[in-house]
């Protein structure tokens, strides 16, 4: 045991143990990078093989001898597989079973047939020396990873030294066998101790090299990601600055960054926006909807009412997208859509209103009437419809021109609106004819309302007409009854209008069927 203590074998074992511990640490800190896992597994397998071989020297057990030699070769082969994995090359898995299998065959033959130990050592050294050659060639010839090239060359040189020393040891073993040298204990044999003095230090340098390769690749990857991050940040800054929309980065509903577009839309400068809750940019009536959108995380084109620091509220559209791993960070895009809203309102006005009198057009009135018909059928609510027609309107156009006629139509519709309730609907039905929908109103209340309108029209004065020129209208009134349709109801009002015209004009005639149902 004292001879073993003073031999290089124990020092070599300690060095390999240090390599195995360092390889384990390297694997832990570099996951999921390829390669360090093989280096760790190979180092521990190699140590296990040496420990078994030391057990053989202490006990003389053939089993420990076979397992020790096989374990050392398996550890070396696994270590070399890590280089192929690190380089992104296909793994030559076959080197593990082939090297272990050949050694096991010769080792078992040695014990069964009393073979020569020097010859067995030569076989072991030959296999161990040839194993690294493929990896050395790969490391020296590879050109696709310039960052790790200096460390790769260090590994290649270290493995070459290890391979040459081990092959030289094999040659010495074959010579001793050929010359019939007597058996020597491993820790007394020059050829056996040769790898411990030179090959294991070379292997240690190789591990330093593979560690440098790994760290260089990690640093290169970090620098690459840092450059990408800087480029992305610059692109994002340019995008935020170029966007006409307001853009804000939110953390938990608080603004942490904003572009110039948001400053322009809200009137707040960037320093005022930072660290402000996003709710400060929106009107009170939009706070509930805003909180709901923020909880959802990802929303598209939602309408809210935003506010400008100096100009007040405006119609806005927001979109939210979650960013970051936690999902609490969001990017918000804010657009001023007040122009679009105004345009929509204008288009709706043109689609539903008469351009001259600003009353509903016939199509819009039909929709309102149909809605009221359905409501009355369901809840048995009453309502009335009145058709009004300006008396002798053609004479006004003929005597004073169409401009005067248009002014009369505008003045008449304005007078009607002043008398009607907000829930009632007034529409131009065609030419000088108008129609009124009076909801939740019985026939008598409707008739009184029309009489008030008739008397108010008597007071109308139009600039294009003489001061004392009379403006009059006739009206026909009908109340909805169960089973009425749009056509039947308007037809009854139209018949009453015809009676008013026939009876001298400037009066209101109630549909007889309506009067009978009232009584």
Secondary structure, 3 states (H helix, E strand, C coil): CHHHHHCHHHHHHHHHHHHHHHHHHHHHHHCCCCCHHHHHHHHHHHHHHHHHHHHHHHHCCHHHHHHHHHHHHHHHHHHHHHHHHHCCCCCCCHHHHHHHHHHHHHHHHHHHCCCCHHHHHHHHHHHHHHHCHHHHHHHHHCCCCHHHHHHHHHHHHHHHHHHHHHHHHHHHHHHHHHHCCCCCCHHHCHHHHHHHHHHHHHHHHHHHHHHHHHHHHHHHHHHHHHHHHHHHHHHHHHHHHHCCCEEEEEECCEEEEECHHHHHHHCCCHHHHCCCEHHHHECHHHHHHHHHHHHHCCEEEEEEEEEECCCEEEEEEEEEEEECCCCCEEEEEEEECHHHHHHHHHHHHHHHECCCCCCECHHHHHHHHHHHHHHHHHHCCCEEEEEEEECCHHHHHHHHCHHHHHHHHHHHHHHHHHHCCCCCEEEEEECCEEEEEEECCCHHHHHHHHHHHHHHHHCCCCCCCCCCCCCCEEEEEEECCCCCCHHHHHHHHHHHHHHHHHCCCCCEEECHHHHHHHC
